[in-house]
Amino acid sequence: LVGVHEKYAGDPRFNFIALPKNVGKRKAQIAAIRRSCGDLVLNVDSDTILAPDVITRLALKMQDQAVGAAMGQLAASNRSETWLTRLIDMEYWLACNEERAAQARFGAVMCCCGPCAMYRRSALVSLLDQYETQRFRGKPSDFGEDRHLTILMLKAGFRTEYVPEAVAATVVPNRMGPYLRQQLRWARSTFRDTLLAFQLLRGLNIYLTLDVIGQNIGPLLLSLSLLAGLAQFATTGTVPWTACLTIAVMTMVRCSVAAFRARQLRFLGFSLHTLINIFL
């Protein structure tokens, strides 16, 4: 980012805030928001490239004063790098165009993703103290910023939306180690902030309640199925074919629907992602 600063530091359109040290994403966000003056704040990760019309499309959605935040559609900018980046690109498509799109139909996207999210500044300012002072297990929280900020926005009575036409390409992990660390960090955020959102769910559509429960219970049931299968094989020497077949059929149905909706056969290959979920 030094090169970016050197190139644009003298440009009156930009105002750089040099923090004394790396204080993390949350405090950097807060410093920028407190120095901002516009009606809308766009959050973009440093490894993300925006399509030329992203700001326009998000701002159009934010014209509705009931909307507190809106996120765009994410894609992997390094999709063709490895087999893993190809899977993650499909994972992002499904997360945006199935999960977020369905949640937005009921006015409550449960997590506006950090690479491309626009917020209403007046709402942000009123929530900054809660956002800044969040603690987890007695310490200041240093993960789950996107989900927590979204939940605070919903608790304040605002809607959160998904704009599929606002496309942003971001760099995704190309090796299994960084990918697993990312997924564990996101999982911690999902489980923790779901507890914070339980009271919020009572005022939202029943679909959103079922969706959030599924996000939390699904991985646990999948793990339980694996453990039960291993126990059956260890004690009886038989393979749990019924469970294996059920998971395989559910996987292929989901991938087939995604391939049909996206009009791309590559989504049939997303079935490999189930193996990652089960074993890693």
GIPETA-V542424 format. One record per residue. N is the residue number from 1. RES is the residue in one small letter. SS is DSSP state (@ for helix, = for strand, . for the rest). Layout:
BEGIN
<<N | RES | SS> <N | RES | SS>>
END
This chain:
BEGIN
<<1 | l | .> <2 | v | @> <3 | g | @> <4 | v | @> <5 | h | @> <6 | e | @> <7 | k | @> <8 | y | @> <9 | a | .> <10 | g | .> <11 | d | .> <12 | p | .> <13 | r | .> <14 | f | .> <15 | n | .> <16 | f | .> <17 | i | .> <18 | a | .> <19 | l | .> <20 | p | .> <21 | k | .> <22 | n | .> <23 | v | .> <24 | g | .> <25 | k | @> <26 | r | @> <27 | k | @> <28 | a | @> <29 | q | @> <30 | i | @> <31 | a | @> <32 | a | @> <33 | i | @> <34 | r | @> <35 | r | @> <36 | s | .> <37 | c | .> <38 | g | .> <39 | d | .> <40 | l | => <41 | v | => <42 | l | => <43 | n | => <44 | v | .> <45 | d | .> <46 | s | .> <47 | d | .> <48 | t | => <49 | i | => <50 | l | => <51 | a | .> <52 | p | .> <53 | d | .> <54 | v | @> <55 | i | @> <56 | t | @> <57 | r | @> <58 | l | @> <59 | a | @> <60 | l | @> <61 | k | @> <62 | m | .> <63 | q | .> <64 | d | .> <65 | q | .> <66 | a | .> <67 | v | => <68 | g | => <69 | a | => <70 | a | => <71 | m | => <72 | g | => <73 | q | => <74 | l | => <75 | a | => <76 | a | => <77 | s | .> <78 | n | .> <79 | r | .> <80 | s | .> <81 | e | .> <82 | t | .> <83 | w | @> <84 | l | @> <85 | t | @> <86 | r | @> <87 | l | @> <88 | i | @> <89 | d | @> <90 | m | @> <91 | e | @> <92 | y | @> <93 | w | @> <94 | l | @> <95 | a | @> <96 | c | @> <97 | n | @> <98 | e | @> <99 | e | @> <100 | r | @> <101 | a | @> <102 | a | @> <103 | q | @> <104 | a | @> <105 | r | @> <106 | f | .> <107 | g | .> <108 | a | => <109 | v | .> <110 | m | .> <111 | c | .> <112 | c | .> <113 | c | .> <114 | g | .> <115 | p | .> <116 | c | .> <117 | a | => <118 | m | => <119 | y | => <120 | r | => <121 | r | @> <122 | s | @> <123 | a | @> <124 | l | @> <125 | v | @> <126 | s | @> <127 | l | @> <128 | l | @> <129 | d | @> <130 | q | @> <131 | y | @> <132 | e | @> <133 | t | .> <134 | q | .> <135 | r | => <136 | f | => <137 | r | .> <138 | g | .> <139 | k | => <140 | p | => <141 | s | .> <142 | d | .> <143 | f | .> <144 | g | .> <145 | e | @> <146 | d | @> <147 | r | @> <148 | h | @> <149 | l | @> <150 | t | @> <151 | i | @> <152 | l | @> <153 | m | @> <154 | l | @> <155 | k | @> <156 | a | .> <157 | g | .> <158 | f | .> <159 | r | => <160 | t | => <161 | e | => <162 | y | => <163 | v | => <164 | p | => <165 | e | => <166 | a | => <167 | v | => <168 | a | => <169 | a | => <170 | t | => <171 | v | .> <172 | v | .> <173 | p | .> <174 | n | .> <175 | r | .> <176 | m | @> <177 | g | @> <178 | p | @> <179 | y | @> <180 | l | @> <181 | r | @> <182 | q | @> <183 | q | @> <184 | l | @> <185 | r | @> <186 | w | @> <187 | a | @> <188 | r | @> <189 | s | @> <190 | t | @> <191 | f | @> <192 | r | @> <193 | d | @> <194 | t | @> <195 | l | @> <196 | l | @> <197 | a | @> <198 | f | @> <199 | q | @> <200 | l | @> <201 | l | @> <202 | r | .> <203 | g | .> <204 | l | .> <205 | n | .> <206 | i | @> <207 | y | @> <208 | l | @> <209 | t | @> <210 | l | @> <211 | d | @> <212 | v | @> <213 | i | @> <214 | g | @> <215 | q | @> <216 | n | @> <217 | i | @> <218 | g | @> <219 | p | @> <220 | l | @> <221 | l | @> <222 | l | @> <223 | s | @> <224 | l | @> <225 | s | @> <226 | l | @> <227 | l | @> <228 | a | @> <229 | g | @> <230 | l | @> <231 | a | @> <232 | q | @> <233 | f | @> <234 | a | @> <235 | t | @> <236 | t | @> <237 | g | .> <238 | t | .> <239 | v | .> <240 | p | .> <241 | w | @> <242 | t | @> <243 | a | @> <244 | c | @> <245 | l | @> <246 | t | @> <247 | i | @> <248 | a | @> <249 | v | @> <250 | m | @> <251 | t | @> <252 | m | @> <253 | v | @> <254 | r | @> <255 | c | @> <256 | s | @> <257 | v | @> <258 | a | @> <259 | a | @> <260 | f | @> <261 | r | @> <262 | a | @> <263 | r | .> <264 | q | .> <265 | l | @> <266 | r | @> <267 | f | @> <268 | l | @> <269 | g | @> <270 | f | @> <271 | s | @> <272 | l | @> <273 | h | @> <274 | t | @> <275 | l | @> <276 | i | @> <277 | n | @> <278 | i | @> <279 | f | @> <280 | l | .>>
END
